[in-house]
Amino acid sequence: MMEKEIFFTIVMPTYNSERTIEKALKSIRDQKFDQNQIEILVIDGGSTDRTIEIAERFGAVIIPNEERVPEAAKRLGYQYAKGTWIIKQDSDEVYVTDSQLMRKKRFIEKNPDVYCLLSDKLLAGKKCGISCAYLNYCGDPFSYIVYNLRGSIVSQNKRYLLRKSKYGNVYRYQKGDPYPIGDGGCTAFHIKKYREWFKERYDSQEYVNLSTQKIIDQTGLAGCIPDDNIYHYSKADLKTYLRKVRFKIHFNLNGTNALGYAAKAECDTSYSRRKWVFVLYALSIVFPAVDAVRMAWHNKDCSFLLHFMYTYYVLIVTAVEVLRKVFKKDKGNYSYG
């Protein structure tokens, strides 16, 4: 009997992820979808806890990631994937319902001209900290302004809607439009078509980090199924969240052009202009205060009032990092969370 062709390859970077990986993997195995058509690649950066043991219990293929960082893990995932579509799922991301993979496949079958499919919203997992809801809504104040992140892909992309059906929405973008980021959150894309288009470049670090943007550049299209949401169990107490933001700023300012904000700005030059919009936004004082109140009201969550404080934390840390870079000072210790 012939083996069934793998449709979805789940690429999941890990490093000491025992706190959340079981929830993530269980939500995949609980899907009402032929499990023989699912491949799970756990790309592990040398975990010393029970991450590997848990992953093996759920039938995942373990691939060592000597560089440890998630960006390198995704690159390995792109190389090893046997599926037609890749889903970029972090080890703290969990499907909300057991029909999401089937709904994705139906959308793909009904929209053969779409090669990139985004989840709608990231929802805060339980007991993840005071900053978790804000993190899932917009990431941080810089992303809120520069990438125009506003929680829901469906609501923030209404002006780009091309067509809609019971299977989901298709959006059309022109050059210069702010594309959805699609870094994680169970974003799916057609890896076989990606390899065909970009040949030997498809698994370069630049093309791995910008896969969503490259596909939209190529086709002008992206899909999203309304309320195709993901629980995100990211640890985000205040101290941890601020440490994550500081790491991200340092990484964006000191990383290579193939990574982070620098890569996105090189791919879409409008991002370079928008970084100055953030500076003006922060210096206005009024706009961050108004947005903090508006977010808290819209989300019915007082923790969003911290947006005002986060904005000035980002501004101050960025200024300090720029000065360190200019004067070639010691860059200090940084860790992600």
Secondary structure, 3 states (H helix, E strand, C coil): CCCCCCCEEEEEEECCCCCCHHHHHHHHHCCCCCHHHEEEEEEECCCCCCHHHHHHHCCCEEEECCCCCHHHHHHHHHHHCCCCEEEECCCCEEECCCCHHHHHHHHHHHCCCCCEEECCCEEECCCCCCCHHHHHHHCCHHHHHHCCCCCCHHHHCHHHEEEEECCEEEEECCCCCCCCCCCCCCEEEEHHHHHHHHHHHCCCHHHHHCHHHHHHHHHCEEEECCCCCEEECCCCCHHHHHHHHHHHHHHHHHCCCCCHHHHHHHHCCHHHHHHHHHHHHHHHCHHHHHHHHHHHHHHCCHHHHHHHHHHHHHHHHHHHHHHHHHCCCCCCCCCCC
